[in-house]
Amino acid sequence: MEEGCFFEDLAVGQKASFGKTITEADIVLFAAVTGDTNPMHLNAEYAKDSIFGERIAHGMLAAGLITKVMGTQLPGPGTIYMSQSLRFRAPVRIGDTVTAIVEITALNTEKHRATLRTVCLVKGNPVLEGEALVAVPSRAAIAARKERQA
């Protein structure tokens, strides 16, 4: 397995994070990939009359940074999303640096599942909060699979 952890390596309280500055290109590419062309994200003239007074990033663009942390750092490669709750607290604007943080809050040893607190911050303030449930590869399960294949 590449970087990351097996289920046996995990402990409640472990954290990992990733920060990214949101650019115009990020918003345009996200709109192209998802088809979400809401003018709040793409049209400055439209957005200036909104409650935010300017364009904002897609909320799910910020949420997507959580998957980067879980899929590459903690738990890491092989992690499978089971569920995710999200509460959007504040907008993300072009030029904001979003820091996605995941923290293990519970472990289910029987099912090799981890519950994680998920949060995205801009300048230390939450813009998004939630909770994820993921399945995590275990050394024992991988060894058993390799043995069956041999």
Secondary structure as GFF3:
##gff-version 3
##sequence-region A 1 150
A	DSSP	three_ten_helix	7	9	.	.	.	ID=ss1
A	DSSP	beta_strand	15	21	.	.	.	ID=ss2
A	DSSP	alpha_helix	24	34	.	.	.	ID=ss3
A	DSSP	alpha_helix	39	42	.	.	.	ID=ss4
A	DSSP	alpha_helix	44	47	.	.	.	ID=ss5
A	DSSP	alpha_helix	59	72	.	.	.	ID=ss6
A	DSSP	beta_strand	80	88	.	.	.	ID=ss7
A	DSSP	beta_strand	97	108	.	.	.	ID=ss8
A	DSSP	beta_strand	113	122	.	.	.	ID=ss9
A	DSSP	beta_strand	125	135	.	.	.	ID=ss10
A	DSSP	alpha_helix	139	149	.	.	.	ID=ss11
###
